[in-house]
Amino acid sequence: MNLPIPTGWRLYLEDLYRRLHRQFTSPWTKAAVLLVLAIVVTRKELSFSLSIDGGRWLGVQQSSVFDGVGDGNSFVAFRGGDRQWTARELEQLAYIRQYKNIALRQMEEQGIPASITLAQGLLESGVGQSTLAVENNNHFGLKCFSKSCSKGHCSNHSDDHHKDFFRIFSSPEESYRAHGELLQKDRYQDLFQLDRTDFRSWARGLSAAGYATDPKYADKLIRMIESLELHRLDS
């Protein structure tokens, strides 16, 4: 059933339609709409560009977590972009930042890949939090084989379900140097025939030479080096 529209209402609605039509079809309205669309599109493109470029507009280079590894201070662990570091990885990266310089120095002086040294330190010391690392400054599980130890030279700890004597060091750095000296022994000499960038062969060689009793020791080192990109330090 169609109800008649009063003449006054009809005239009012017709006039309102004409005014709205003129407003929306005017050049000024079209220009305003285009401007709003341009702003929206530009903001989206800017956001996308910042995400893809890894913050290049802000002066941040995301492609490597080892920017400026040789200068002692410029260690970058960038959280974001195409790599999201876990809390555990950030803890490991903080450890690397603390000890990377001595690992780099030993690589230059002794030929031991820095990635191997740091991965062993991380693994053996529980990221610097193991009892041996905290109480003995021993980051590599270095045992004492002396038959006549002076006081403070070693202490008794469990290892592989047995009690063993482990070296006590005055500082973590001293344990790093002792680790380098240990690898100079005859049983490890074949390792130095390898390219220092071949961390996989180094890891397997250490395991084959009996550095650790864990049959998965080499695999653990390799996974750690790859996940933390430690191989960048070797080159």
C-alpha positions in Angstrom: 0.0 0.0 0.0 1.5 3.3 -1.1 0.9 6.2 1.2 0.8 9.7 -0.5 3.7 12.0 0.5 2.6 15.5 1.5 3.6 18.1 -1.1 5.7 20.0 1.4 7.8 17.0 2.3 8.3 16.0 -1.3 9.5 19.5 -2.2 11.9 19.5 0.8 13.4 16.1 -0.1 13.8 17.1 -3.8 15.6 20.3 -2.8 17.8 18.3 -0.3 18.7 15.8 -3.1 19.7 18.6 -5.5 21.9 20.3 -2.9 23.7 17.0 -1.9 24.2 16.1 -5.6 25.8 19.5 -6.3 28.0 19.1 -3.2 29.3 15.6 -4.0 29.9 16.3 -7.7 31.7 19.6 -7.2 35.4 19.7 -8.1 36.4 20.6 -4.5 34.7 17.5 -3.1 36.4 15.3 -5.6 39.8 16.9 -4.8 39.3 16.3 -1.1 38.4 12.7 -1.6 41.4 12.1 -3.8 43.6 13.8 -1.2 42.3 11.6 1.6 42.9 8.4 -0.5 46.4 9.6 -1.3 47.3 10.1 2.4 45.9 6.6 3.3 47.9 4.9 0.5 51.1 6.8 1.2 51.0 5.9 4.9 50.5 2.2 4.1 53.4 2.3 1.6 55.6 4.0 4.1 54.8 1.4 6.8 55.5 -1.4 4.4 58.8 0.1 3.2 60.0 0.5 6.8 59.2 -3.1 7.5 60.9 -4.5 4.3 63.9 -2.2 4.4 64.8 -3.2 8.0 64.8 0.3 9.3 67.2 1.7 6.7 65.4 5.1 6.9 66.3 5.1 10.6 69.9 4.3 10.1 69.6 0.7 11.3 71.0 -2.1 9.2 69.3 -5.4 10.0 71.0 -7.7 7.6 73.6 -8.8 10.2 73.8 -9.2 13.9 77.5 -8.7 13.8 77.9 -5.2 12.4 81.3 -3.9 13.3 82.4 -7.1 15.1 86.0 -6.0 15.1 85.7 -2.7 17.0 85.0 -4.1 20.4 81.8 -2.2 21.1 79.6 -2.2 18.0 77.8 -5.6 18.5 74.3 -5.4 17.2 71.5 -7.9 18.1 68.6 -6.3 16.2 65.2 -7.6 17.3 62.7 -7.2 14.5 62.4 -7.4 10.7 62.9 -10.8 9.2 64.4 -12.2 12.4 62.8 -12.4 15.8 65.2 -13.3 18.6 63.9 -15.4 21.4 64.6 -14.4 25.0 67.1 -17.3 25.2 68.9 -16.2 22.1 69.2 -12.7 23.3 70.8 -14.1 26.5 73.2 -16.0 24.4 74.0 -13.0 22.3 74.8 -11.0 25.4 77.3 -13.7 26.4 78.8 -13.5 22.9 79.1 -9.8 23.2 81.0 -10.2 26.4 83.6 -12.7 25.2 83.8 -12.3 21.4 86.9 -10.2 21.5 89.0 -12.8 23.2 87.6 -15.5 20.9 88.5 -13.3 17.9 92.0 -12.7 19.3 92.6 -16.4 19.8 91.4 -17.1 16.3 94.1 -14.7 14.9 96.8 -16.0 17.2 96.0 -19.7 17.3 93.8 -20.4 14.4 90.8 -21.6 16.4 87.5 -20.5 14.8 85.8 -17.9 17.0 82.5 -19.5 16.3 83.8 -22.8 17.8 85.3 -21.1 20.8 82.1 -19.2 21.6 79.7 -22.1 20.9 81.8 -24.3 23.2 81.8 -21.6 25.9 78.0 -21.2 25.6 77.4 -24.9 25.7 79.8 -25.9 28.4 79.0 -23.0 30.7 75.3 -22.9 30.3 75.5 -19.4 28.9 77.8 -18.5 31.8 75.4 -19.7 34.5 76.6 -23.2 35.3 78.1 -23.9 38.8 81.6 -24.3 37.2 81.3 -21.0 35.4 80.0 -19.1 38.4 82.2 -20.6 41.1 85.3 -21.6 39.1 85.2 -19.1 36.2 85.6 -22.3 34.2 83.6 -21.9 30.9 84.8 -25.0 29.1 84.6 -27.8 31.7 88.3 -28.0 31.9 89.4 -30.7 34.2 92.5 -30.9 36.5 94.8 -33.8 35.8 97.6 -32.7 38.2 98.6 -35.1 40.9 99.8 -32.4 43.2 97.5 -29.4 43.1 98.1 -26.3 45.2 95.2 -24.7 47.1 92.7 -23.0 44.8 93.9 -24.8 41.7 90.8 -27.0 41.3 87.6 -28.2 43.0 85.5 -31.3 43.0 82.3 -31.3 40.9 80.1 -33.9 39.3 80.6 -34.8 35.6 79.0 -37.7 33.7 77.7 -39.1 37.0 81.2 -39.1 38.6 83.1 -36.7 40.8 85.9 -35.0 39.0 88.3 -32.2 39.7 87.9 -29.1 37.6 90.2 -26.2 37.2 89.6 -22.9 39.0 90.4 -19.7 37.1 90.8 -16.2 38.3 88.6 -14.9 35.5 86.5 -16.3 32.6 89.1 -14.8 30.2 91.8 -17.0 31.8 89.6 -20.1 31.1 89.3 -19.0 27.5 93.1 -18.8 27.2 93.4 -22.3 28.8 90.9 -23.6 26.3 93.1 -22.3 23.5 96.1 -23.9 25.0 94.3 -27.2 25.4 93.5 -27.3 21.7 97.2 -27.0 20.9 97.8 -30.6 22.2 98.6 -33.3 19.7 95.2 -35.0 19.8 93.7 -31.9 18.2 96.4 -31.0 15.7 94.4 -32.4 12.7 91.9 -29.7 13.3 94.3 -27.0 12.3 94.6 -28.5 8.8 90.9 -27.5 8.3 89.8 -24.2 6.9 88.9 -22.0 9.9 85.5 -21.1 8.2 84.6 -24.8 8.1 83.0 -24.9 11.5 81.1 -28.1 10.8 84.3 -30.1 10.3 85.8 -28.4 13.3 82.8 -29.4 15.5 82.9 -33.0 14.3 86.7 -33.1 14.6 86.5 -32.0 18.3 84.0 -34.7 19.0 86.0 -37.3 17.2 89.1 -36.3 19.2 87.3 -36.9 22.4 86.7 -33.4 23.7 83.3 -34.4 25.1 81.6 -37.7 25.8 78.2 -36.6 24.5 77.7 -38.3 21.2 75.6 -35.3 20.0 78.2 -32.8 21.0 79.2 -31.8 17.4 75.5 -31.5 16.4 74.8 -29.2 19.3 77.8 -26.9 18.4 76.7 -26.8 14.8 73.1 -25.9 15.6 74.2 -23.2 18.0 76.6 -21.6 15.5 74.0 -21.7 12.8 71.1 -20.3 14.9 73.2 -17.5 16.3 75.0 -16.8 13.1 78.4 -17.2 14.8 80.0 -18.3 11.6 80.0 -14.6 10.5 82.8 -14.1 13.0 85.1 -16.6 11.3 85.4 -14.6 8.1 
